[in-house]
Amino acid sequence: MLNPIDSDRAPDPPDQRQYAPATQRNRDPILVVLQRVLPPTGTILEISSGTGEHAVYFAPRLSPRQWLPSDPNPIARHSIESWRWHEPAENLCAPLAIDVCDPLWAENIAPQVNPQFNLQSNLIQAIVNINMIHIAPWAACLGLMAGAARILPTGGVLYLYGPYQQQGQHTAESNAAFDASLRQQNSDWGVRELEAVVEVAEKQGLQWQETIAMPANNLSVVFCRL
Ligand SMILES: C[S@@+](CC[C@H](N)C(=O)[O-])C[C@H]1O[C@@H](n2cnc3c(N)ncnc32)[C@H](O)[C@@H]1O
């Protein structure tokens, strides 16, 4: 027989969590860098949150900052919502639908923001983008930088994580093989040249601050809005 309390309870929503095993491996090394480079307060906008596993892990560990996840893919947004339901955090916002190839993505953020999130009093102080620019057309890198420059205040931070070529060379054999497999899947994808990414950022007033070697031949790259 049903307990009367249980029978009153709304049924649990379907479990739509997706899993990306790499997030378990890279989340702690990334967190160490974020704790050092992010501004101490304000909202952190995550572009291309994917499954949402980083969002639920980082949000409680980076409090009192607010964590605002996003992804253009509705399946990813359902996964983020599902992770949020299973591992709620007061400072983790509902995901936004942001495609950085949309030239107005930065301007379109405000109307999408959920009502309890006050953009005026909790400005976006940083943007975090993990493992996107090699799995998206180059236009996504251009759009990310252009929008970040419009959103971030002076001193705001842009953090990128992923594999890069440096001085025209892959930094490891495994990255060269990964690059070839990406380009085979989609000719617009590929491991980017760090120097080209920095050039695009700096043209938008996002000054390169530092590059940090990360496990598995990835890099963290940090920019500051001038
Ligand atoms: C490899 S996944 C990385 C997801 C997550 N950051 C992680 O590390 O697990 C790449 C993500 O980039 C997102 N993405 C691709 N093109 C995008 C675009 N134009 N704007 C924003 N996100 C994009 C995809 O939807 C996907 O979630």
The ligand as a MOL file (V3000), in Angstrom:
LIG
                    3D

  0  0  0     0  0            999 V3000
M  V30 BEGIN CTAB
M  V30 COUNTS 27 29 0 0 0
M  V30 BEGIN ATOM
M  V30 1 C 32.4900 17.9630 -26.7450 0
M  V30 2 S 31.0840 18.7500 -26.1370 0 CHG=1
M  V30 3 C 31.7420 19.4770 -24.6450 0
M  V30 4 C 30.6990 19.6570 -23.5940 0
M  V30 5 C 31.2210 20.0050 -22.1990 0
M  V30 6 N 31.7640 21.3350 -22.1500 0
M  V30 7 C 32.2380 18.9950 -21.7310 0
M  V30 8 O 33.4190 19.3190 -21.6270 0
M  V30 9 O 31.8240 17.8410 -21.4850 0 CHG=-1
M  V30 10 C 30.8850 20.1260 -27.2230 0
M  V30 11 C 29.6810 20.9710 -26.8860 0
M  V30 12 O 29.7320 22.1520 -27.6970 0
M  V30 13 C 28.4080 22.5130 -27.9860 0
M  V30 14 N 28.4260 23.4160 -29.1520 0
M  V30 15 C 28.6920 23.0850 -30.4400 0
M  V30 16 N 28.5460 24.1520 -31.2430 0
M  V30 17 C 28.1980 25.1890 -30.4260 0
M  V30 18 C 27.8990 26.5510 -30.6700 0
M  V30 19 N 27.9020 27.0510 -31.9050 0
M  V30 20 N 27.5580 27.3370 -29.6160 0
M  V30 21 C 27.5570 26.8260 -28.3510 0
M  V30 22 N 27.8270 25.5430 -28.0690 0
M  V30 23 C 28.1390 24.7220 -29.0920 0
M  V30 24 C 27.7080 21.1770 -28.2530 0
M  V30 25 O 26.3070 21.2740 -28.1720 0
M  V30 26 C 28.3310 20.3080 -27.1700 0
M  V30 27 O 27.5500 20.3050 -25.9940 0
M  V30 END ATOM
M  V30 BEGIN BOND
M  V30 1 1 1 2
M  V30 2 1 2 3
M  V30 3 1 2 10
M  V30 4 1 3 4
M  V30 5 1 4 5
M  V30 6 1 5 6
M  V30 7 1 5 7
M  V30 8 2 7 8
M  V30 9 1 7 9
M  V30 10 1 10 11
M  V30 11 1 11 12
M  V30 12 1 11 26
M  V30 13 1 12 13
M  V30 14 1 13 14
M  V30 15 1 13 24
M  V30 16 1 14 15
M  V30 17 1 14 23
M  V30 18 2 15 16
M  V30 19 1 16 17
M  V30 20 1 17 18
M  V30 21 2 17 23
M  V30 22 1 18 19
M  V30 23 2 18 20
M  V30 24 1 20 21
M  V30 25 2 21 22
M  V30 26 1 22 23
M  V30 27 1 24 25
M  V30 28 1 24 26
M  V30 29 1 26 27
M  V30 END BOND
M  V30 END CTAB
M  END
